């Protein structure tokens, strides 16, 4: 039985609290000031935040700064801890609250400050951009790659950052049968094959209508492209 | 180009394709499994509003719902099938018909199969159920006819399985708008200008509609399906998204120019404007147009310039300069050029 904590959202005005000094980790937000901009989500969806707190703390304490394998360690826990529908997960305010208010130390531990724009994306990205907000990307990639209680493909994806970059920044990554087929078929391939195969797959979709493609057909197409690429 | 010819033209695909070869009509709906009601959409508009919080009060739903079902039909004519499939396949074309369901905000792509296999022309019933938990924002519904087998042959017919060979009009279901966040300053919507008496004739790409001065509305002309498709493309990688950004910049330039001039013309002697969008536009641009620190001073200067024929040319030049800074069209153009060169 999981705990049921009410999930919240940071509203649009609350985003103004996120300045460069916060993004750099030089200052923390004043909890009283933030509270004004935080509210429960509509219909009050819940999650097991104690479990997520624990998972985030474990990952931060057991990894050096900026290690990419934190993603694979945490994605399943983020997905299991947040009992949300696609509709709720489509609310950017949820992810802004998690990144800015709940787990800013994780975001800074995982992502090096290279520019204000890049770090702002890790805190305040979300919506339909799968490869932005530090927590949002973990939940959505897990959502698109898990099979019931089996998160092995999720972990496989995060073991290969080329895969994360080349698959989940593209629009076809919103179609689960294609995601599963591509990630599974390319899991053992070198980066250059992944790069070229995903590019050609995307190009093939100029003519092929994706929503009619089954997972089996997507696998066949990926295998054909890999054979051509090699 | 005569309208009838345009309706049945092929597109740039290297095989036979009918962009509007399927006649898709949604005519009824029901809420939460209740009674079936008739839709009464104005001509040329394919937007079905089921947002209970609709600010325009045009929603079909007056309270929260769990699911909405829309009912309609897709008509596939014999002429279209004969055009799309080679003579040896025309008795039983290897095809399937479905409606693609997409929601940008909930990263949703799926389909509702209508007929598989579809072997003969006819009018096929469509029933699409949308569950509240799966969607937010806008949901797109669009029918496609695709091949279901591979074939060989060096001819003009599609040869690969799942190649789209025909599509039809797109409907959009407005599930909700952002409730807690600020609404967009202007509404945007697609419509076929050729079928809408209130929209301009000709080959316009867009039209900024000020009939309701309180809330301007941007119409995109769905008579240009190739451009409308590009504008709907998602993601940030690839030629279509890059092209989309350039087209959007082009539209933005025209839209902002109009909004600035309209807002400038609405400034009263006391520096006030009547509508929120006018204030937002002035706050965004007035100070940048003049070398002053006080926005009230900037508004007065703008008010005077827009009324002075001798200053109007200078003001137009100044607006052009500011919009080039604001929109930064060079960035998206460079992105598109780099994408093109890579291909």
Interface residues (C-beta under 8 A of the other chain):
Chain A: X9 X11 X12 X39 X42 X85 X86 X87 X89 X90 X91 X93 X127 X128 X129 X130 X140 X144 X169 X170 X171 X174 X175 X202 X207 X208 X209 X210 X211 X212 X213 X217
Chain B: X13 X15 X96 X98 X100 X101 X102 X103 X104 X105 X106 X107 X108 X109 X110 X111 X132 X133 X134 X135 X136 X137 X144 X146 X158 X160 X161 X162 X163 X164 X179 X180 X181 X182 X233 X234 X235 X236 X237 X238 X241
